[in-house]
Amino acid sequence: MPTEVILPKVDMDMATGQISRWFAEEGARVKKGDVLFEIETDKAAMEIDAPASGTLRNVTGKERVDIPVGEPVAWIYADDEV
């Protein structure tokens, strides 16, 4: 089953966040711990790492758009799922 990549809560008051930049593109091979994207809140910017290794697919999180915390922004498919 693919691994869901969600927009995490990085601030106690955070309800939404914005992806300021993707470091990995759709179809890219990523390893667990690789930086996938950077999010911005009112207070900080933070890099978000890949929760698993595989191929990045179904990237739905757009840059500079408010995204609710916990919302899926992409999926990582293992080699046997691609």
Backbone as CSV, one residue per row, in Angstrom:
resi,resn,N_x,N_y,N_z,CA_x,CA_y,CA_z,C_x,C_y,C_z
1,MET,0.841,-1.180,0.000,0.000,0.000,0.000,0.889,1.248,0.000
2,PRO,0.575,2.236,-0.832,1.386,3.458,-0.884,1.381,4.199,0.449
3,THR,2.435,4.952,0.686,2.553,5.758,1.899,2.043,7.161,1.615
4,GLU,1.113,7.602,2.433,0.538,8.937,2.302,1.520,9.979,2.837
5,VAL,1.698,11.057,2.105,2.504,12.192,2.558,1.512,13.297,2.899
6,ILE,1.475,13.692,4.172,0.502,14.695,4.601,1.185,16.012,4.951
7,LEU,0.384,17.059,4.993,0.882,18.335,5.494,0.850,18.245,7.013
8,PRO,2.022,18.260,7.663,2.059,18.075,9.117,1.753,19.360,9.881
9,LYS,1.371,19.180,11.122,1.165,20.309,12.030,2.508,20.619,12.678
10,VAL,3.058,21.797,12.398,4.372,22.157,12.933,4.285,23.291,13.950
11,ASP,3.074,23.730,14.233,2.843,24.838,15.158,1.546,24.539,15.906
12,MET,1.508,24.822,17.185,0.325,24.514,18.003,-0.958,25.132,17.454
13,ASP,-0.877,26.324,16.894,-2.058,27.033,16.406,-2.322,26.802,14.922
14,MET,-1.551,25.944,14.309,-1.618,25.766,12.857,-2.851,24.968,12.444
15,ALA,-3.667,25.556,11.566,-4.816,24.867,10.984,-4.578,24.602,9.498
16,THR,-3.826,25.504,8.861,-3.455,25.348,7.457,-1.994,25.759,7.292
17,GLY,-1.422,25.365,6.185,-0.062,25.764,5.848,0.068,25.855,4.344
18,GLN,1.188,26.358,3.889,1.451,26.462,2.459,2.777,25.794,2.132
19,ILE,2.773,25.058,1.036,4.024,24.519,0.517,4.690,25.660,-0.239
20,SER,5.849,26.059,0.222,6.542,27.158,-0.446,7.404,26.655,-1.600
21,ARG,7.831,25.388,-1.499,8.702,24.843,-2.543,8.744,23.323,-2.462
22,TRP,8.609,22.667,-3.600,8.833,21.229,-3.702,10.294,21.002,-4.077
23,PHE,10.951,20.084,-3.402,12.326,19.708,-3.735,12.355,18.447,-4.600
24,ALA,11.278,17.673,-4.581,11.168,16.450,-5.380,9.999,16.612,-6.346
25,GLU,10.156,16.098,-7.547,9.120,16.201,-8.567,8.339,14.901,-8.675
26,GLU,7.157,14.993,-9.233,6.331,13.824,-9.522,7.166,12.810,-10.302
27,GLY,7.132,11.554,-9.869,7.869,10.486,-10.537,9.292,10.286,-10.041
28,ALA,9.750,11.157,-9.148,11.121,11.050,-8.630,11.245,9.891,-7.644
29,ARG,12.417,9.245,-7.651,12.737,8.240,-6.631,13.213,8.985,-5.400
30,VAL,12.628,8.674,-4.257,13.031,9.309,-3.003,13.384,8.230,-1.990
31,LYS,14.233,8.605,-1.042,14.585,7.716,0.060,14.016,8.295,1.341
32,LYS,13.680,7.428,2.268,13.182,7.878,3.559,14.182,8.879,4.140
33,GLY,13.678,10.045,4.536,14.528,11.082,5.094,14.933,12.164,4.104
34,ASP,14.752,11.908,2.791,15.029,12.955,1.800,14.057,14.114,2.010
35,VAL,14.511,15.331,1.768,13.621,16.491,1.874,12.691,16.506,0.662
36,LEU,11.371,16.506,0.931,10.382,16.540,-0.146,9.935,17.953,-0.472
37,PHE,9.601,18.714,0.584,9.092,20.061,0.365,9.317,20.915,1.599
38,GLU,9.098,22.208,1.428,9.208,23.162,2.526,7.829,23.776,2.739
39,ILE,7.421,23.889,4.005,6.149,24.547,4.299,6.409,25.841,5.046
40,GLU,5.475,26.770,4.875,5.542,28.046,5.573,4.300,28.216,6.428
41,THR,4.509,28.715,7.624,3.410,29.113,8.499,3.600,30.595,8.781
42,ASP,2.746,31.140,9.619,2.896,32.544,10.002,4.208,32.779,10.737
43,LYS,4.722,31.736,11.387,5.871,31.900,12.268,7.181,31.314,11.756
44,ALA,7.124,30.338,10.847,8.364,29.651,10.476,8.250,28.959,9.123
45,ALA,9.404,28.551,8.605,9.483,27.690,7.428,10.184,26.412,7.872
46,MET,9.723,25.279,7.369,10.284,24.002,7.805,10.330,23.021,6.636
47,GLU,11.444,22.278,6.527,11.573,21.247,5.505,10.925,19.959,6.001
48,ILE,10.199,19.291,5.108,9.495,18.056,5.448,10.144,16.897,4.699
49,ASP,10.493,15.853,5.445,11.192,14.689,4.900,10.223,13.618,4.413
50,ALA,10.714,12.780,3.515,9.949,11.639,3.023,9.764,10.620,4.145
51,PRO,8.525,10.152,4.371,8.284,9.165,5.414,8.632,7.735,4.991
52,ALA,8.944,7.543,3.700,9.250,6.206,3.181,10.084,6.353,1.912
53,SER,10.633,5.237,1.453,11.380,5.212,0.193,10.476,4.711,-0.917
54,GLY,10.695,5.222,-2.131,9.908,4.781,-3.273,9.811,5.869,-4.324
55,THR,8.727,5.833,-5.094,8.499,6.794,-6.171,7.389,7.755,-5.770
56,LEU,7.658,9.044,-5.900,6.691,10.080,-5.540,5.643,10.193,-6.645
57,ARG,4.388,10.038,-6.268,3.277,10.077,-7.234,2.114,10.878,-6.653
58,ASN,1.152,11.155,-7.515,-0.105,11.808,-7.117,0.149,13.059,-6.280
59,VAL,1.033,13.915,-6.745,1.337,15.150,-6.017,0.163,16.108,-6.200
60,THR,-0.590,16.319,-5.126,-1.763,17.196,-5.170,-1.532,18.504,-4.435
61,GLY,-0.511,18.557,-3.594,-0.216,19.773,-2.839,0.445,20.810,-3.729
62,LYS,-0.260,21.882,-3.980,0.252,22.953,-4.838,1.015,23.980,-4.014
63,GLU,2.005,24.590,-4.626,2.769,25.639,-3.959,1.916,26.895,-3.789
64,ARG,2.112,27.568,-2.640,1.485,28.866,-2.336,-0.040,28.816,-2.265
65,VAL,-0.585,27.660,-1.855,-2.024,27.497,-1.666,-2.243,27.003,-0.244
66,ASP,-3.237,27.553,0.461,-3.534,27.080,1.816,-4.009,25.633,1.769
67,ILE,-3.380,24.787,2.590,-3.704,23.363,2.661,-3.991,23.034,4.122
68,PRO,-5.116,22.361,4.407,-5.414,21.991,5.796,-4.392,21.002,6.353
69,VAL,-4.071,21.141,7.623,-3.188,20.201,8.316,-3.776,18.795,8.198
70,GLY,-2.929,17.818,7.910,-3.362,16.430,7.792,-3.823,16.043,6.401
71,GLU,-3.926,17.007,5.509,-4.363,16.754,4.136,-3.248,16.046,3.363
72,PRO,-3.575,14.993,2.595,-2.550,14.358,1.758,-2.074,15.326,0.673
73,VAL,-0.763,15.402,0.473,-0.206,16.262,-0.572,0.506,15.441,-1.645
74,ALA,0.728,14.151,-1.373,1.374,13.244,-2.328,1.335,11.827,-1.752
75,TRP,1.777,10.867,-2.560,1.890,9.470,-2.138,3.253,8.956,-2.574
76,ILE,3.807,8.046,-1.786,5.062,7.384,-2.150,4.758,5.902,-2.355
77,TYR,5.064,5.427,-3.560,4.811,4.035,-3.922,6.110,3.245,-3.845
78,ALA,6.067,2.107,-3.172,7.219,1.206,-3.117,7.472,0.639,-4.511
79,ASP,8.663,0.090,-4.720,9.038,-0.423,-6.039,8.050,-1.448,-6.579
80,ASP,7.490,-2.287,-5.733,6.561,-3.316,-6.204,5.147,-2.777,-6.414
81,GLU,4.931,-1.492,-6.155,3.611,-0.878,-6.332,3.546,0.044,-7.547
82,VAL,4.690,0.317,-8.149,4.724,1.290,-9.252,4.187,0.669,-10.513
